[in-house]
């Protein structure tokens, strides 16, 4: 069972929050608290963030069950602890340095690639996707009878981070061990292995994203978020038939970026 929310002592007689308590629950107040904790590592629960990263691979439903608990106890769906974001950033930096090493890049080229991947691929694209999903879910997926509820932008960004982590590990870590010896070769097995890893990684992203929005009880028709699977499988089959090597294209793009 989910824990129930205790009535705060600052609540008014009808159960509504007092103006002072309501101010603490605004989006701005939550954002300020989150950003402030970014500079206080001792306040972050890295052990719990590691637990979430593990279960995003083995049982992502359990991760979103915890989001339910947070809503019940802290009155917000989004994370209030930036530990997951910090660990994800470390993973991203380490894996990108590994990519630079595998592609035989120099020190300054690797630093340039790292800045591109962190601030454009992760942060920039993440903000864009989170904002798009936040708009779509609030505009088209909220149940009519629950118009008092809405999807928090911070939660949409958390869903993106949850879905991005498995994709990052598969494409930026596991794939590194196969790039030079298998994937970027001109053989059939090369683009089969590489494109299959892309299929698994993007499929994971779609599935974890679907779980994130289907976990919200006030949303409807979240199954449409699984529809991109059909396009993904079709693109995968076409790539095998045409001999496209997505990893080889990515490596060429990375090298072009740092010129």
Backbone as CSV, one residue per row, in Angstrom:
resi,resn,N_x,N_y,N_z,CA_x,CA_y,CA_z,C_x,C_y,C_z
1,UNK,0.832,-1.192,0.000,0.000,0.000,0.000,0.871,1.248,0.000
2,UNK,0.377,2.329,-0.610,1.108,3.572,-0.610,0.925,4.277,0.721
3,UNK,1.959,4.944,1.233,1.807,5.665,2.477,0.869,6.835,2.296
4,UNK,0.113,7.158,3.298,-0.832,8.259,3.231,-0.150,9.541,3.652
5,UNK,-0.642,10.653,3.145,-0.076,11.946,3.468,-0.640,12.442,4.775
6,UNK,0.215,12.822,5.704,-0.212,13.348,6.980,-0.628,14.803,6.815
7,UNK,-1.616,15.218,7.545,-2.069,16.602,7.503,-1.087,17.451,8.276
8,UNK,-0.530,18.462,7.626,0.458,19.317,8.247,-0.187,20.196,9.288
9,UNK,0.594,20.511,10.302,0.072,21.342,11.381,-0.263,22.740,10.892
10,UNK,0.341,23.139,9.744,0.070,24.456,9.195,-1.148,24.473,8.315
11,UNK,-1.849,23.346,8.190,-3.036,23.287,7.343,-4.176,24.025,7.980
12,UNK,-5.075,24.523,7.158,-6.272,25.176,7.656,-7.300,24.126,8.039
13,UNK,-8.355,24.549,8.627,-9.344,23.615,9.136,-9.990,22.765,8.077
14,UNK,-10.091,23.274,6.860,-10.720,22.502,5.786,-9.756,21.584,5.082
15,UNK,-8.511,21.474,5.585,-7.530,20.575,4.992,-6.655,21.235,3.962
16,UNK,-6.958,22.494,3.587,-6.137,23.192,2.609,-4.883,23.735,3.272
17,UNK,-3.853,23.924,2.501,-2.613,24.449,3.036,-2.753,25.943,3.317
18,UNK,-2.081,26.395,4.367,-2.040,27.812,4.669,-1.238,28.517,3.574
19,UNK,-1.396,29.843,3.428,-0.635,30.548,2.388,0.873,30.338,2.500
20,UNK,1.396,30.280,3.744,2.831,30.087,3.937,3.272,28.711,3.443
21,UNK,2.479,27.671,3.778,2.819,26.316,3.341,2.617,26.155,1.844
22,UNK,1.593,26.817,1.311,1.346,26.727,-0.130,2.510,27.309,-0.913
23,UNK,3.124,28.379,-0.387,4.261,28.992,-1.059,5.433,28.028,-1.147
24,UNK,5.545,27.145,-0.134,6.642,26.180,-0.135,6.443,25.083,-1.168
25,UNK,5.214,24.958,-1.693,4.916,23.894,-2.644,4.822,24.402,-4.081
26,UNK,5.182,25.664,-4.311,5.157,26.182,-5.664,6.307,25.590,-6.473
27,UNK,6.167,25.654,-7.807,7.220,25.113,-8.673,8.543,25.833,-8.448
28,UNK,8.457,27.162,-8.227,9.681,27.920,-8.007,10.395,27.506,-6.736
29,UNK,9.624,27.269,-5.673,10.222,26.861,-4.403,10.862,25.485,-4.511
30,UNK,10.189,24.562,-5.207,10.742,23.223,-5.387,12.012,23.272,-6.230
31,UNK,11.995,24.113,-7.262,13.170,24.228,-8.135,14.352,24.825,-7.370
32,UNK,14.071,25.842,-6.553,15.136,26.465,-5.757,15.741,25.461,-4.781
33,UNK,14.908,24.662,-4.143,15.397,23.665,-3.199,16.255,22.617,-3.900
34,UNK,15.822,22.203,-5.091,16.560,21.191,-5.860,17.933,21.724,-6.273
35,UNK,17.957,22.939,-6.839,19.217,23.512,-7.300,20.159,23.804,-6.145
36,UNK,19.613,24.196,-5.006,20.461,24.478,-3.843,21.164,23.222,-3.362
37,UNK,20.486,22.084,-3.448,21.083,20.830,-2.982,22.178,20.327,-3.924
38,UNK,22.251,20.888,-5.142,23.315,20.495,-6.052,24.692,20.816,-5.497
39,UNK,24.772,21.787,-4.586,26.048,22.217,-4.033,26.285,21.670,-2.634
40,UNK,25.436,20.734,-2.207,25.587,20.124,-0.883,25.576,18.607,-1.046
41,UNK,26.753,18.052,-1.363,26.851,16.625,-1.668,26.488,15.760,-0.468
42,UNK,26.724,16.252,0.721,26.441,15.456,1.910,24.942,15.260,2.119
43,UNK,24.139,16.118,1.493,22.685,15.994,1.626,22.081,15.065,0.572
44,UNK,22.892,14.593,-0.360,22.378,13.743,-1.423,22.454,12.276,-1.031
45,UNK,21.450,11.535,-1.455,21.387,10.107,-1.165,21.885,9.337,-2.391
46,UNK,23.209,9.193,-2.485,23.785,8.526,-3.646,23.497,7.030,-3.641
47,UNK,23.362,6.445,-2.463,23.059,5.017,-2.390,21.695,4.730,-2.997
48,UNK,20.723,5.579,-2.704,19.392,5.388,-3.274,19.399,5.649,-4.775
49,UNK,20.192,6.636,-5.230,20.294,6.911,-6.666,20.900,5.725,-7.403
50,UNK,21.891,5.078,-6.801,22.472,3.878,-7.403,21.451,2.751,-7.465
51,UNK,20.622,2.646,-6.428,19.548,1.642,-6.425,18.601,1.888,-7.597
52,UNK,18.259,3.141,-7.840,17.380,3.463,-8.961,18.028,3.101,-10.295
53,UNK,19.306,3.393,-10.436,19.996,3.069,-11.683,20.009,1.567,-11.936
54,UNK,20.197,0.790,-10.894,20.177,-0.662,-11.038,18.806,-1.145,-11.475
55,UNK,17.760,-0.655,-10.828,16.417,-1.149,-11.122,15.842,-0.580,-12.414
56,UNK,16.445,0.483,-12.963,16.006,0.940,-14.281,16.300,-0.099,-15.351
57,UNK,17.264,-0.991,-15.069,17.564,-2.089,-15.981,16.759,-3.336,-15.646
58,UNK,16.595,-3.628,-14.368,16.003,-4.905,-13.977,14.504,-4.825,-13.719
59,UNK,14.038,-3.713,-13.130,12.615,-3.580,-12.819,12.248,-2.099,-12.717
60,UNK,12.133,-1.405,-13.867,11.854,0.043,-13.834,10.538,0.401,-13.164
61,UNK,9.594,-0.561,-13.101,8.332,-0.272,-12.413,8.561,0.078,-10.941
62,UNK,9.551,-0.547,-10.317,9.836,-0.280,-8.912,10.345,1.141,-8.720
63,UNK,11.063,1.655,-9.708,11.548,3.032,-9.616,10.375,4.000,-9.611
64,UNK,9.410,3.783,-10.490,8.264,4.688,-10.553,7.321,4.491,-9.378
65,UNK,7.360,3.332,-8.754,6.588,3.138,-7.532,7.091,4.079,-6.440
66,UNK,8.396,4.311,-6.447,8.962,5.248,-5.478,8.484,6.669,-5.731
67,UNK,8.224,7.023,-7.001,7.696,8.345,-7.305,6.305,8.516,-6.685
68,UNK,5.539,7.434,-6.639,4.246,7.465,-5.958,4.437,7.775,-4.484
69,UNK,5.390,7.127,-3.858,5.645,7.364,-2.445,6.028,8.822,-2.200
70,UNK,6.842,9.382,-3.101,7.262,10.773,-2.923,6.067,11.714,-3.023
71,UNK,5.145,11.419,-3.919,3.957,12.255,-4.048,3.131,12.209,-2.773
72,UNK,3.038,11.021,-2.171,2.244,10.862,-0.962,2.890,11.544,0.247
73,UNK,4.209,11.522,0.301,4.898,12.034,1.495,5.401,13.462,1.348
74,UNK,5.744,13.872,0.105,6.323,15.201,-0.086,5.522,16.075,-1.035
75,UNK,4.382,15.571,-1.484,3.474,16.321,-2.334,4.130,16.798,-3.629
76,UNK,4.979,15.955,-4.222,5.505,16.245,-5.544,5.935,14.950,-6.202
77,UNK,5.763,14.900,-7.520,6.152,13.717,-8.273,7.637,13.733,-8.616
78,UNK,8.175,14.910,-8.894,9.560,15.008,-9.329,10.526,14.757,-8.180
79,UNK,11.751,14.381,-8.523,12.789,14.176,-7.511,13.107,15.489,-6.804
80,UNK,13.361,15.399,-5.522,13.837,16.559,-4.783,15.311,16.417,-4.414
81,UNK,15.921,15.309,-4.847,17.324,15.021,-4.571,18.069,14.917,-5.907
82,UNK,19.064,15.778,-6.148,19.773,15.764,-7.443,20.850,14.681,-7.553
83,UNK,20.892,13.724,-6.616,21.948,12.700,-6.633,21.919,11.908,-7.933
84,UNK,20.739,11.574,-8.440,20.637,10.810,-9.682,21.245,11.594,-10.838
85,UNK,20.958,12.887,-10.908,21.498,13.724,-11.968,23.015,13.808,-11.884
86,UNK,23.553,13.909,-10.669,25.000,13.980,-10.484,25.664,12.693,-10.958
87,UNK,25.123,11.544,-10.547,25.701,10.270,-10.962,25.577,10.058,-12.466
88,UNK,24.459,10.482,-13.035,24.283,10.371,-14.485,25.317,11.225,-15.215
89,UNK,25.603,12.406,-14.686,26.602,13.284,-15.290,27.984,12.640,-15.241
90,UNK,28.298,11.986,-14.126,29.584,11.297,-14.006,29.673,10.167,-15.028
91,UNK,28.596,9.386,-15.147,28.542,8.305,-16.141,28.769,8.879,-17.536
92,UNK,28.120,9.988,-17.823,28.211,10.589,-19.147,29.638,11.045,-19.437
93,UNK,30.279,11.660,-18.452,31.652,12.145,-18.645,32.624,10.981,-18.859
94,UNK,32.516,9.959,-18.017,33.425,8.817,-18.121,33.244,8.103,-19.451
95,UNK,31.994,7.866,-19.855,31.742,7.138,-21.101,32.175,7.948,-22.315
96,UNK,32.020,9.272,-22.246,32.439,10.106,-23.374,33.956,10.118,-23.504
97,UNK,34.673,10.152,-22.379,36.129,10.038,-22.414,36.519,8.689,-23.023
98,UNK,35.775,7.629,-22.677,36.018,6.322,-23.275,35.808,6.346,-24.772
99,UNK,34.772,7.071,-25.228,34.533,7.202,-26.664,35.702,7.909,-27.335
100,UNK,36.194,8.964,-26.695,37.338,9.675,-27.246,38.562,8.796,-27.362
101,UNK,38.761,7.932,-26.376,39.894,7.011,-26.395,39.742,5.980,-27.521
102,UNK,38.544,5.414,-27.640,38.295,4.394,-28.673,38.441,4.986,-30.069
103,UNK,38.027,6.248,-30.238,38.113,6.896,-31.553,39.466,7.567,-31.772
104,UNK,40.396,7.350,-30.830,41.764,7.859,-30.959,41.796,9.380,-31.077
105,UNK,41.014,10.054,-30.238,41.007,11.513,-30.215,42.074,12.023,-29.260
106,UNK,42.554,13.232,-29.525,43.504,13.872,-28.640,42.819,14.437,-27.403
107,UNK,43.613,15.000,-26.500,43.075,15.518,-25.241,42.056,16.626,-25.477
108,UNK,42.403,17.626,-26.275,41.503,18.758,-26.487,40.296,18.351,-27.320
109,UNK,40.465,17.415,-28.216,39.316,16.911,-28.984,38.334,16.190,-28.065
110,UNK,38.870,15.421,-27.118,38.001,14.702,-26.179,37.255,15.674,-25.279
111,UNK,37.931,16.739,-24.828,37.275,17.750,-23.996,36.168,18.444,-24.781
112,UNK,36.436,18.758,-26.038,35.421,19.396,-26.878,34.224,18.474,-27.080
113,UNK,34.505,17.182,-27.316,33.418,16.210,-27.466,32.613,16.102,-26.178
114,UNK,33.308,16.109,-25.040,32.637,16.022,-23.745,31.683,17.192,-23.550
115,UNK,32.114,18.399,-23.884,31.260,19.578,-23.733,30.040,19.484,-24.647
116,UNK,30.254,19.012,-25.880,29.137,18.833,-26.809,28.118,17.839,-26.257
117,UNK,28.608,16.689,-25.812,27.716,15.612,-25.361,26.949,16.029,-24.111
118,UNK,27.629,16.679,-23.165,26.988,17.050,-21.904,25.966,18.158,-22.104
119,UNK,26.377,19.249,-22.758,25.525,20.438,-22.806,24.542,20.438,-23.976
120,UNK,24.834,19.719,-25.038,23.916,19.687,-26.176,23.096,18.395,-26.178
121,UNK,23.801,17.244,-26.229,23.099,15.966,-26.343,22.283,15.632,-25.106
122,UNK,22.851,15.878,-23.930,22.156,15.499,-22.698,21.251,16.620,-22.188
123,UNK,21.849,17.767,-21.857,21.070,18.854,-21.252,20.133,19.503,-22.266
124,UNK,20.691,19.938,-23.410,19.873,20.643,-24.388,18.737,19.794,-24.941
125,UNK,19.082,18.610,-25.434,18.048,17.716,-25.967,17.104,17.265,-24.863
126,UNK,17.632,17.050,-23.666,16.796,16.644,-22.534,15.765,17.701,-22.179
127,UNK,16.179,18.960,-22.151,15.237,20.050,-21.866,14.170,20.132,-22.948
128,UNK,14.575,19.936,-24.199,13.624,20.002,-25.312,12.605,18.861,-25.225
129,UNK,13.089,17.637,-25.010,12.188,16.487,-24.935,11.265,16.596,-23.724
130,UNK,11.823,16.985,-22.572,11.007,17.113,-21.363,9.915,18.161,-21.553
131,UNK,10.255,19.286,-22.167,9.256,20.343,-22.398,8.187,19.878,-23.373
132,UNK,8.598,19.170,-24.424,7.634,18.656,-25.401,6.689,17.651,-24.762
133,UNK,7.235,16.704,-23.982,6.393,15.702,-23.332,5.517,16.325,-22.263
134,UNK,6.027,17.312,-21.563,5.236,18.037,-20.556,4.030,18.703,-21.213
135,UNK,4.252,19.336,-22.370,3.168,20.006,-23.072,2.151,18.994,-23.602
136,UNK,2.643,17.938,-24.251,1.739,16.948,-24.846,0.903,16.248,-23.780
137,UNK,1.558,15.846,-22.677,0.824,15.118,-21.634,-0.236,15.994,-20.977
138,UNK,0.087,17.255,-20.723,-0.897,18.147,-20.101,-1.987,18.577,-21.071
139,UNK,-1.653,18.651,-22.351,-2.614,19.114,-23.352,-3.566,18.004,-23.786
140,UNK,-3.049,16.765,-23.921,-3.845,15.718,-24.553,-4.080,14.476,-23.696
141,UNK,-3.308,14.268,-22.655,-3.402,13.009,-21.916,-4.070,13.127,-20.549
142,UNK,-4.261,14.330,-20.045,-4.892,14.494,-18.734,-6.379,14.189,-18.842
143,UNK,-6.888,13.385,-17.915,-8.308,13.046,-17.902,-9.140,14.299,-17.673
144,UNK,-10.281,14.366,-18.328,-11.124,15.551,-18.229,-11.578,15.813,-16.792
145,UNK,-11.877,14.725,-16.080,-12.380,14.886,-14.721,-11.288,15.252,-13.725
146,UNK,-10.037,15.251,-14.187,-8.928,15.552,-13.292,-8.153,16.776,-13.770
147,UNK,-8.866,17.792,-14.224,-8.205,18.978,-14.726,-7.478,19.755,-13.624
148,UNK,-7.730,19.424,-12.353,-7.005,20.067,-11.263,-5.586,19.526,-11.142
149,UNK,-5.292,18.431,-11.839,-3.966,17.838,-11.797,-3.222,18.165,-13.088
150,UNK,-1.920,18.244,-12.979,-1.101,18.416,-14.177,0.246,17.742,-13.970
151,UNK,0.916,17.478,-15.076,2.230,16.850,-15.035,3.272,17.916,-14.730
152,UNK,4.038,17.715,-13.691,5.088,18.656,-13.340,6.196,18.602,-14.391
153,UNK,6.735,19.775,-14.739,7.828,19.784,-15.702,9.030,19.024,-15.141
154,UNK,9.280,19.157,-13.860,10.385,18.441,-13.237,10.220,16.935,-13.349
155,UNK,8.985,16.461,-13.263,8.736,15.024,-13.419,9.006,14.592,-14.855
156,UNK,8.586,15.415,-15.831,8.860,15.094,-17.235,10.363,15.003,-17.477
157,UNK,11.125,15.885,-16.840,12.580,15.835,-16.993,13.147,14.594,-16.312
158,UNK,12.592,14.213,-15.157,13.029,12.992,-14.473,12.756,11.761,-15.320
159,UNK,11.613,11.728,-15.983,11.291,10.593,-16.856,12.311,10.501,-17.982
160,UNK,12.685,11.647,-18.542,13.715,11.643,-19.587,15.044,11.113,-19.044
161,UNK,15.440,11.551,-17.853,16.702,11.086,-17.273,16.652,9.586,-17.011
162,UNK,15.512,9.110,-16.508,15.367,7.668,-16.264,15.516,6.871,-17.553
163,UNK,14.905,7.363,-18.620,14.958,6.646,-19.902,16.313,6.813,-20.577
164,UNK,16.967,7.943,-20.331,18.248,8.219,-20.974,19.372,7.379,-20.380
165,UNK,19.274,7.034,-19.098,20.367,6.306,-18.447,20.635,4.937,-19.085
166,UNK,19.622,4.063,-19.280,19.908,2.788,-19.959,20.443,2.986,-21.372
167,UNK,19.904,3.969,-22.092,20.400,4.247,-23.435,21.874,4.638,-23.397
168,UNK,22.236,5.470,-22.411,23.620,5.899,-22.255,24.542,4.714,-21.991
169,UNK,24.142,3.835,-21.082,24.982,2.691,-20.728,25.176,1.765,-21.927
170,UNK,24.115,1.532,-22.688,24.200,0.611,-23.826,25.030,1.193,-24.961
171,UNK,24.768,2.452,-25.329,25.428,3.036,-26.493,26.775,3.673,-26.180
172,UNK,26.951,4.155,-24.957,28.185,4.865,-24.626,29.123,4.055,-23.748
173,UNK,28.697,2.865,-23.329,29.589,2.053,-22.497,29.739,0.642,-23.065
174,UNK,28.638,-0.106,-23.103,28.718,-1.484,-23.596,29.206,-1.516,-25.037
175,UNK,28.738,-0.595,-25.843,29.101,-0.585,-27.259,30.594,-0.322,-27.479
176,UNK,31.246,0.366,-26.527,32.657,0.702,-26.680,33.535,-0.535,-26.872
177,UNK,33.147,-1.638,-26.243,33.960,-2.855,-26.299,33.890,-3.550,-27.660
178,UNK,32.935,-3.129,-28.495,32.746,-3.801,-29.786,33.018,-2.898,-30.986
179,UNK,33.237,-1.607,-30.755,33.322,-0.671,-31.878,34.475,-1.002,-32.817
180,UNK,35.686,-0.990,-32.317,36.859,-1.141,-33.194,37.016,-2.537,-33.777
181,UNK,36.577,-3.541,-33.056,36.835,-4.914,-33.480,35.667,-5.561,-34.225
182,UNK,34.458,-5.028,-34.017,33.290,-5.664,-34.634,32.429,-4.670,-35.408
183,UNK,31.968,-3.614,-34.723,30.865,-2.813,-35.244,31.242,-1.986,-36.457
184,UNK,32.394,-1.282,-36.429,32.696,-0.379,-37.537,33.384,-1.083,-38.705
185,UNK,33.465,-2.392,-38.626,33.951,-3.138,-39.792,32.881,-3.106,-40.880
186,UNK,33.280,-3.406,-42.073,32.349,-3.356,-43.202,31.589,-4.670,-43.405
187,UNK,31.613,-5.521,-42.398,30.941,-6.810,-42.517,29.483,-6.704,-42.096
188,UNK,28.718,-7.716,-42.480,27.305,-7.767,-42.107,27.154,-7.874,-40.595
189,UNK,28.009,-8.657,-39.956,27.922,-8.835,-38.507,28.183,-7.525,-37.783
190,UNK,28.980,-6.643,-38.413,29.302,-5.363,-37.794,28.072,-4.495,-37.631
191,UNK,27.364,-4.210,-38.725,26.192,-3.336,-38.580,25.011,-4.074,-37.956
192,UNK,25.016,-5.410,-37.984,23.962,-6.136,-37.281,24.107,-5.953,-35.767
193,UNK,25.322,-6.129,-35.259,25.550,-5.956,-33.814,25.306,-4.512,-33.396
194,UNK,25.864,-3.575,-34.168,25.709,-2.164,-33.823,24.265,-1.717,-33.854
195,UNK,23.551,-2.026,-34.913,22.157,-1.587,-35.042,21.250,-2.286,-34.034
196,UNK,21.602,-3.522,-33.667,20.817,-4.218,-32.640,20.967,-3.547,-31.294
197,UNK,22.166,-3.079,-30.977,22.365,-2.322,-29.728,21.558,-1.028,-29.747
198,UNK,21.511,-0.371,-30.900,20.682,0.835,-31.021,19.198,0.508,-30.827
199,UNK,18.765,-0.618,-31.402,17.370,-1.035,-31.246,17.034,-1.253,-29.771
200,UNK,17.910,-1.939,-29.049,17.683,-2.214,-27.627,17.689,-0.921,-26.832
201,UNK,18.647,-0.032,-27.108,18.794,1.203,-26.338,17.592,2.126,-26.528
202,UNK,17.204,2.361,-27.778,16.072,3.255,-28.030,14.768,2.597,-27.583
203,UNK,14.672,1.273,-27.734,13.495,0.561,-27.236,13.352,0.715,-25.729
204,UNK,14.473,0.637,-25.016,14.468,0.866,-23.570,13.986,2.275,-23.263
205,UNK,14.472,3.249,-24.040,14.070,4.645,-23.808,12.558,4.801,-23.949
206,UNK,12.004,4.229,-25.004,10.559,4.329,-25.232,9.785,3.654,-24.102
207,UNK,10.225,2.466,-23.701,9.502,1.703,-22.684,9.550,2.394,-21.323
208,UNK,10.723,2.873,-20.920,10.838,3.540,-19.620,10.057,4.851,-19.619
209,UNK,10.034,5.541,-20.756,9.222,6.759,-20.869,7.742,6.434,-20.716
210,UNK,7.297,5.375,-21.373,5.902,4.939,-21.239,5.555,4.622,-19.792
211,UNK,6.437,3.901,-19.097,6.181,3.569,-17.696,6.061,4.825,-16.846
212,UNK,6.873,5.828,-17.153,6.840,7.057,-16.374,5.505,7.766,-16.449
213,UNK,4.952,7.863,-17.631,3.679,8.576,-17.772,2.481,7.694,-17.416
214,UNK,2.594,6.405,-17.649,1.490,5.516,-17.256,1.399,5.390,-15.736
215,UNK,2.462,5.751,-15.001,2.433,5.694,-13.547,1.583,6.806,-12.944
216,UNK,1.282,7.840,-13.724,0.478,8.948,-13.227,-1.001,8.584,-13.348
217,UNK,-1.724,8.527,-12.238,-3.112,8.048,-12.284,-4.079,8.989,-12.982
218,UNK,-3.692,10.233,-13.221,-4.615,11.188,-13.833,-4.403,11.331,-15.340
219,UNK,-3.555,10.462,-15.917,-3.353,10.484,-17.356,-4.113,9.342,-18.016
220,UNK,-4.481,9.521,-19.264,-5.215,8.508,-20.034,-4.473,8.236,-21.344
221,UNK,-4.784,7.098,-21.940,-4.272,6.748,-23.267,-2.752,6.818,-23.374
222,UNK,-2.060,6.486,-22.284,-0.601,6.545,-22.315,0.006,5.455,-23.194
223,UNK,-0.801,4.488,-23.606,-0.296,3.431,-24.480,0.173,3.973,-25.821
224,UNK,-0.276,5.173,-26.203,0.163,5.739,-27.473,1.661,6.040,-27.448
225,UNK,2.234,6.132,-26.256,3.668,6.387,-26.138,4.492,5.178,-26.580
226,UNK,3.825,4.028,-26.741,4.507,2.828,-27.233,4.454,2.720,-28.753
227,UNK,3.690,3.564,-29.415,3.546,3.484,-30.866,4.872,3.651,-31.607
228,UNK,5.811,4.490,-31.126,7.094,4.604,-31.840,7.849,3.288,-31.979
229,UNK,7.465,2.261,-31.193,8.115,0.955,-31.338,7.966,0.434,-32.765
230,UNK,6.803,0.623,-33.363,6.567,0.134,-34.732,7.516,0.811,-35.711
231,UNK,7.662,2.136,-35.582,8.575,2.874,-36.452,10.022,2.454,-36.199
232,UNK,10.359,2.211,-34.942,11.720,1.802,-34.589,12.078,0.460,-35.220
233,UNK,11.183,-0.513,-35.121,11.444,-1.834,-35.691,11.524,-1.761,-37.218
234,UNK,10.652,-0.944,-37.813,10.683,-0.787,-39.270,12.014,-0.178,-39.716
235,UNK,12.470,0.841,-38.994,13.742,1.478,-39.330,14.904,0.513,-39.144
236,UNK,14.822,-0.317,-38.114,15.861,-1.311,-37.852,15.952,-2.311,-39.013
237,UNK,14.826,-2.811,-39.471,14.828,-3.771,-40.572,15.329,-3.139,-41.864
238,UNK,14.932,-1.892,-42.112,15.392,-1.196,-43.309,16.906,-0.995,-43.262
239,UNK,17.421,-0.659,-42.055,18.862,-0.436,-41.906,19.654,-1.715,-42.201
240,UNK,19.121,-2.852,-41.774,19.807,-4.115,-42.050,19.767,-4.450,-43.541
241,UNK,18.625,-4.158,-44.167,18.492,-4.454,-45.595,19.386,-3.548,-46.440
242,UNK,19.565,-2.305,-45.991,20.350,-1.339,-46.769,21.813,-1.278,-46.342
243,UNK,22.149,-1.954,-45.242,23.528,-1.944,-44.791,23.945,-0.674,-44.072
244,UNK,22.985,0.047,-43.504,23.327,1.246,-42.742,23.952,0.841,-41.413
245,UNK,24.988,1.534,-41.029,25.654,1.270,-39.753,25.527,2.516,-38.893
246,UNK,24.560,2.505,-37.960,24.279,3.693,-37.147,25.472,4.085,-36.280
247,UNK,26.186,3.106,-35.747,27.325,3.405,-34.890,28.444,4.055,-35.689
248,UNK,28.676,3.554,-36.889,29.697,4.146,-37.748,29.333,5.588,-38.095
249,UNK,28.046,5.852,-38.315,27.586,7.209,-38.584,27.787,8.095,-37.367
250,UNK,27.533,7.539,-36.167,27.722,8.307,-34.933,29.193,8.654,-34.731
251,UNK,30.072,7.708,-34.962,31.509,7.946,-34.804,31.986,9.029,-35.773
252,UNK,31.509,8.967,-37.006,31.876,9.986,-37.989,31.358,11.363,-37.558
253,UNK,30.157,11.386,-37.012,29.567,12.642,-36.540,30.363,13.202,-35.369
254,UNK,30.760,12.361,-34.439,31.559,12.811,-33.311,32.891,13.389,-33.781
255,UNK,33.541,12.726,-34.735,34.815,13.229,-35.247,34.629,14.565,-35.978
256,UNK,33.504,14.699,-36.684,33.218,15.961,-37.383,33.004,17.101,-36.390
257,UNK,32.390,16.786,-35.257,32.110,17.794,-34.242,33.379,18.429,-33.680
258,UNK,34.410,17.650,-33.496,35.596,18.134,-32.780,36.664,18.678,-33.719
259,UNK,36.373,18.768,-35.012,37.360,19.313,-35.955,37.581,20.793,-35.677
